[in-house]
Amino acid sequence: MTIHDRARAAWAEIPVPAIAEASQPARRVFVRDLLLDALIGVYAGEDDKPQKILINLDLWVAETPGAPPRSYGEVVCYDNLVQRTKALLAEGHVGLVETLAEKLAGLCLSDPRVLRARVRVEKPDAIAEAAGVGVEIERRRG
């Protein structure tokens, strides 16, 4: 079993609350196990040597009552989330995974349709004996 298989198995065991309250319908948009290179870390050498990071984004998105979405403009686009995540990482070094998670949550919540965002940032190679280490946060609108 690879490190990524173990990470996926661990992620699958985390309980996920209901997607939405009955009074406010929502859909869940997600990006799972996005593996990217990033300049991240506070230790010597981490500011100029890219490391692998694993990102998971879970967004609870308000639905418009009535018919399901029929056009691209009516949905929160996961490809757009990935591209914006890559652009954020291209801005340069980030010291802490916690800082990156907060920036990603802000990026997600910048779309007014997003009610809640859960962001997980892992460094899969940081500790040899662990499948990954990192942080998970959840932020809500308002």
Sine and cosine of phi, psi and omega as CSV:
sin_phi,cos_phi,sin_psi,cos_psi,sin_omega,cos_omega
0.00,0.00,0.80,-0.59,-0.01,-1.00
-0.97,0.23,0.20,-0.98,0.06,-1.00
-0.86,0.52,-0.65,0.76,-0.03,-1.00
-0.93,0.36,-0.58,0.82,0.08,-1.00
-0.89,0.46,-0.67,0.74,0.02,-1.00
-0.91,0.42,-0.63,0.77,0.02,-1.00
-0.90,0.43,-0.69,0.72,0.03,-1.00
-0.88,0.47,-0.66,0.75,0.01,-1.00
-0.90,0.44,-0.67,0.75,0.02,-1.00
-0.91,0.42,-0.67,0.74,0.00,-1.00
-0.88,0.47,-0.63,0.78,-0.04,-1.00
-0.91,0.41,-0.39,0.92,-0.03,-1.00
-0.99,0.12,-0.19,0.98,-0.02,-1.00
-0.97,0.26,0.83,-0.56,0.00,-1.00
-0.91,0.41,0.66,-0.76,0.01,-1.00
-0.90,-0.43,0.84,-0.54,0.02,-1.00
-0.92,0.40,0.20,-0.98,0.02,-1.00
-0.78,0.63,0.57,-0.82,-0.02,-1.00
-0.89,0.46,-0.64,0.77,-0.07,-1.00
-0.44,-0.90,0.43,-0.90,0.16,-0.99
-0.96,0.28,0.50,-0.87,-0.03,-1.00
-0.86,0.51,-0.49,0.87,-0.04,-1.00
-0.97,0.23,-0.27,0.96,-0.01,-1.00
-0.68,-0.74,1.00,0.01,-0.05,-1.00
-0.87,0.50,0.61,-0.80,0.03,-1.00
-0.52,-0.85,0.35,-0.94,0.14,-0.99
-0.88,-0.47,0.36,-0.93,-0.01,-1.00
-0.96,-0.29,0.84,-0.54,0.06,-1.00
-0.95,-0.32,0.71,-0.70,-0.05,-1.00
-0.62,-0.79,0.42,-0.91,0.18,-0.98
-0.83,-0.56,0.86,-0.51,-0.12,-0.99
-0.93,-0.38,0.77,-0.64,0.13,-0.99
0.82,0.57,0.75,0.66,0.07,-1.00
-0.97,0.25,0.93,-0.38,-0.07,-1.00
-0.98,-0.20,0.91,-0.42,-0.06,-1.00
-0.72,-0.69,0.28,-0.96,0.15,-0.99
-1.00,-0.07,0.61,-0.79,0.00,-1.00
-0.52,-0.86,0.49,-0.87,0.18,-0.98
-1.00,0.01,0.97,-0.22,-0.10,-0.99
-0.52,-0.85,0.63,-0.78,0.07,-1.00
0.74,-0.67,0.33,-0.94,-0.04,-1.00
-0.94,-0.34,-0.11,0.99,-0.03,-1.00
-1.00,0.09,0.37,-0.93,0.02,-1.00
-0.82,0.57,0.71,-0.70,0.01,-1.00
1.00,0.01,-0.26,0.96,-0.02,-1.00
-0.99,0.17,-0.17,0.99,-0.01,-1.00
-1.00,0.07,-0.18,0.98,0.00,-1.00
-0.73,-0.68,0.08,1.00,0.03,-1.00
-0.85,-0.53,0.92,-0.38,-0.01,-1.00
-0.87,0.49,0.56,-0.83,0.06,-1.00
-0.83,-0.55,0.42,-0.91,0.11,-0.99
-0.96,0.29,0.68,-0.74,0.17,-0.99
-0.75,-0.66,0.50,-0.87,-0.01,-1.00
-0.89,-0.46,0.84,-0.55,-0.07,-1.00
-0.88,-0.48,0.71,-0.71,0.13,-0.99
-0.82,-0.58,0.76,-0.65,0.03,-1.00
-0.84,-0.54,0.78,-0.62,0.11,-0.99
-0.83,-0.56,0.85,-0.53,-0.03,-1.00
-0.86,-0.51,0.71,-0.70,0.13,-0.99
-0.99,-0.17,0.89,-0.46,-0.15,-0.99
-0.91,-0.41,0.77,-0.64,0.03,-1.00
-0.89,0.46,0.69,-0.72,0.05,-1.00
-0.99,-0.12,0.52,-0.85,0.12,-0.99
-1.00,0.09,0.80,-0.60,0.00,-1.00
-0.85,0.52,0.50,-0.87,0.03,-1.00
0.95,-0.31,-0.62,-0.78,-0.07,-1.00
-0.93,0.37,0.47,-0.88,0.07,-1.00
-0.90,0.43,0.34,-0.94,-0.01,-1.00
-0.85,0.53,0.59,-0.81,-0.01,-1.00
-0.85,-0.53,-0.18,0.98,-0.03,-1.00
-0.72,-0.69,0.38,-0.93,-0.01,-1.00
-0.83,0.56,-0.61,0.79,-0.04,-1.00
-0.93,0.36,-0.22,0.98,-0.02,-1.00
-1.00,-0.04,0.00,1.00,-0.08,-1.00
-0.82,-0.57,0.36,-0.93,0.17,-0.99
-0.99,0.12,0.87,-0.49,-0.16,-0.99
-1.00,0.03,0.84,-0.54,0.00,-1.00
-0.93,0.36,-0.52,0.85,0.06,-1.00
-0.90,0.43,-0.65,0.76,0.06,-1.00
-0.88,0.47,-0.65,0.76,0.06,-1.00
-0.87,0.50,-0.68,0.74,0.00,-1.00
-0.91,0.42,-0.71,0.70,-0.01,-1.00
-0.89,0.45,-0.65,0.76,0.02,-1.00
-0.93,0.37,-0.56,0.83,0.07,-1.00
-0.90,0.43,-0.72,0.70,0.04,-1.00
-0.87,0.49,-0.65,0.76,0.02,-1.00
-0.90,0.43,-0.64,0.77,0.04,-1.00
-0.88,0.47,-0.70,0.72,0.02,-1.00
-0.92,0.40,-0.52,0.86,0.00,-1.00
-0.94,0.33,-0.26,0.97,0.02,-1.00
-0.92,0.38,-0.34,0.94,0.07,-1.00
0.76,-0.65,-0.15,-0.99,-0.11,-0.99
-0.87,0.49,0.66,-0.76,0.12,-0.99
-0.84,-0.54,0.73,-0.68,-0.06,-1.00
-0.95,0.32,-0.74,0.68,-0.15,-0.99
-0.85,-0.52,0.54,-0.84,0.10,-0.99
-0.90,0.44,-0.52,0.86,0.04,-1.00
-0.88,0.47,-0.66,0.75,0.03,-1.00
-0.90,0.43,-0.70,0.71,0.02,-1.00
-0.89,0.46,-0.67,0.74,0.02,-1.00
-0.87,0.50,-0.68,0.73,0.02,-1.00
-0.89,0.45,-0.68,0.73,0.02,-1.00
-0.89,0.45,-0.65,0.76,0.02,-1.00
-0.92,0.39,-0.63,0.78,0.05,-1.00
-0.89,0.46,-0.67,0.74,0.06,-1.00
-0.88,0.47,-0.65,0.76,0.06,-1.00
-0.87,0.50,-0.71,0.70,0.00,-1.00
-0.90,0.43,-0.70,0.71,-0.06,-1.00
-0.98,0.22,-0.09,1.00,0.05,-1.00
-0.93,0.36,-0.33,0.94,0.12,-0.99
-1.00,0.09,0.87,-0.49,-0.09,-1.00
-0.89,0.46,-0.27,0.96,0.03,-1.00
-0.98,0.20,-0.30,0.95,-0.03,-1.00
-0.99,0.16,0.87,-0.49,-0.02,-1.00
-1.00,0.04,-0.58,0.82,-0.10,-1.00
-0.45,-0.89,0.56,-0.83,0.03,-1.00
-0.72,-0.70,0.72,-0.69,0.15,-0.99
-0.91,-0.40,0.81,-0.59,-0.07,-1.00
-0.82,-0.57,0.75,-0.66,0.05,-1.00
-0.82,-0.57,0.79,-0.61,0.05,-1.00
-0.84,-0.54,0.83,-0.56,-0.01,-1.00
-0.82,-0.57,0.50,-0.86,0.18,-0.98
-0.93,-0.36,0.99,-0.15,-0.11,-0.99
-0.94,0.35,-0.35,0.94,-0.05,-1.00
-0.96,-0.29,0.10,0.99,-0.11,-0.99
-0.93,0.37,-0.64,0.77,-0.02,-1.00
-0.78,-0.62,0.89,-0.46,-0.13,-0.99
-0.84,0.55,-0.59,0.81,-0.07,-1.00
-0.99,0.15,-0.08,1.00,-0.05,-1.00
-0.90,-0.43,0.58,-0.81,0.08,-1.00
-0.91,0.42,-0.45,0.89,0.03,-1.00
0.03,-1.00,0.41,-0.91,0.11,-0.99
-0.73,-0.68,0.48,-0.88,-0.01,-1.00
0.18,-0.98,-0.51,-0.86,-0.06,-1.00
-0.57,-0.82,0.49,-0.87,0.11,-0.99
-0.76,-0.65,0.74,-0.67,0.04,-1.00
-0.78,-0.63,0.33,-0.94,0.11,-0.99
-0.73,-0.68,0.75,-0.66,0.00,-1.00
-0.78,-0.63,0.58,-0.82,0.01,-1.00
-0.87,-0.49,0.45,-0.89,0.09,-1.00
-0.93,0.38,0.65,-0.76,0.08,-1.00
0.99,0.16,0.00,0.00,0.00,0.00
